[in-house]
């Protein structure tokens, strides 16, 4: 299974947070699964860092380096991903979450998220 991790899941993994559910931990730890992170997630974190909207600043360069060292594949943003957002119903207003869903749909990835609103889009979201 190919798994794209939502931004908050990436943060929880990096921080070994207790917020990361046992289901998420099991899916991520499964060596048969391919793990992906989106450039959109790092973009989102960079914006939040610059606006000081997070409780603590996330070092995006360090996070990216650690993800790559741990075998994650970086998913760039393509025009196909951007155009797929246009067809989404207005369930979720966050542009980054909408883009992550569009990427997962376009690339046949499962999107791991704890965001109940994002899950309302249906497959390929997986609530963890």
C-alpha positions as CSV (number, residue, x, y, z in Angstrom):
1,X,0.0,0.0,0.0
2,X,1.2,3.5,-0.8
3,X,0.6,6.0,2.0
4,X,0.6,9.8,1.8
5,X,0.8,11.3,5.3
6,X,-1.2,14.4,6.1
7,X,0.9,17.3,7.5
8,X,-0.2,16.7,11.1
9,X,0.6,13.0,10.9
10,X,4.1,13.9,9.6
11,X,4.6,16.2,12.6
12,X,3.4,13.5,15.0
13,X,5.7,10.9,13.5
14,X,8.7,13.2,13.7
15,X,7.9,14.1,17.3
16,X,6.9,10.5,18.3
17,X,3.7,12.2,19.6
18,X,1.2,10.3,21.7
19,X,-1.4,11.9,19.3
20,X,-0.3,9.3,16.7
21,X,-2.9,6.5,17.0
22,X,-2.0,2.8,17.2
23,X,-3.6,2.3,13.8
24,X,-1.4,5.0,12.2
25,X,1.7,3.6,13.9
26,X,1.0,0.1,12.6
27,X,0.3,1.4,9.0
28,X,3.5,3.5,9.0
29,X,5.6,0.7,10.6
30,X,4.5,-1.9,8.1
31,X,7.6,-2.5,5.9
32,X,5.3,-3.5,3.0
33,X,3.9,0.0,2.8
34,X,5.5,2.8,0.7
35,X,5.5,6.1,2.6
36,X,5.1,9.5,0.9
37,X,5.2,13.1,2.0
38,X,4.0,16.0,-0.1
39,X,6.0,19.2,-0.9
40,X,2.6,20.8,0.0
41,X,3.1,19.8,3.7
42,X,6.5,21.4,3.9
43,X,5.1,24.5,2.1
44,X,2.3,24.6,4.7
45,X,4.7,24.3,7.6
46,X,7.0,27.0,6.1
47,X,4.1,29.4,5.9
48,X,3.0,28.6,9.4
49,X,6.5,29.1,10.7
50,X,6.8,32.5,9.0
51,X,3.4,33.5,10.4
52,X,4.3,32.0,13.8
53,X,1.0,30.1,13.8
54,X,2.4,26.9,15.3
55,X,3.1,26.4,19.0
56,X,6.7,25.8,18.1
57,X,8.6,26.3,14.8
58,X,9.2,23.1,12.8
59,X,12.6,23.0,11.1
60,X,11.3,22.1,7.6
61,X,14.8,21.4,6.2
62,X,15.5,19.0,9.1
63,X,12.1,17.4,8.8
64,X,12.6,16.8,5.0
65,X,16.1,15.4,5.6
66,X,14.8,13.0,8.3
67,X,11.9,11.8,6.1
68,X,14.2,11.1,3.2
69,X,16.7,9.3,5.5
70,X,13.9,7.2,6.8
71,X,12.8,6.0,3.3
72,X,9.9,8.4,2.6
73,X,9.4,9.5,-1.0
74,X,8.8,13.2,-1.6
75,X,5.8,13.9,-3.8
76,X,6.1,17.1,-5.8
77,X,3.2,19.3,-6.7
78,X,2.2,19.0,-10.4
79,X,-0.3,20.9,-12.5
80,X,-2.4,17.7,-12.6
81,X,-2.7,17.9,-8.8
82,X,-3.5,21.6,-8.9
83,X,-6.2,21.1,-11.5
84,X,-7.8,18.1,-9.5
85,X,-8.5,20.5,-6.7
86,X,-11.0,22.4,-8.9
87,X,-13.3,19.3,-9.0
88,X,-13.5,18.8,-5.3
89,X,-16.7,19.7,-3.5
90,X,-16.4,22.5,-0.9
91,X,-16.2,20.2,2.1
92,X,-12.9,21.4,3.4
93,X,-11.7,25.0,3.1
94,X,-8.0,24.4,3.9
95,X,-6.2,24.6,0.5
96,X,-3.3,22.4,1.7
97,X,-5.7,19.6,2.8
98,X,-7.6,19.9,-0.5
99,X,-4.3,19.6,-2.4
100,X,-3.2,16.6,-0.4
101,X,-6.5,14.9,-1.2
102,X,-6.1,15.8,-4.9
103,X,-2.5,14.4,-4.9
104,X,-3.6,11.2,-3.2
105,X,-6.5,10.7,-5.7
106,X,-4.4,11.5,-8.7
107,X,-1.4,9.3,-7.7
108,X,-3.5,6.3,-6.3
109,X,-2.2,6.8,-2.8
110,X,-4.0,6.4,0.5
111,X,-4.1,9.6,2.5
112,X,-3.6,9.0,6.2
113,X,-5.3,11.7,8.3
114,X,-6.9,12.3,11.7
115,X,-8.9,15.2,10.2
116,X,-12.6,14.1,10.3
117,X,-13.5,16.8,7.9
118,X,-11.0,15.6,5.3
119,X,-12.3,12.1,5.7
120,X,-15.7,13.3,4.4
121,X,-14.2,13.3,0.9
122,X,-14.1,9.5,1.1
123,X,-11.5,7.3,-0.5
124,X,-8.6,7.5,-0.7
125,X,-8.6,9.0,2.8
126,X,-7.9,6.7,5.7
127,X,-8.8,8.0,9.1
128,X,-6.2,7.1,11.7
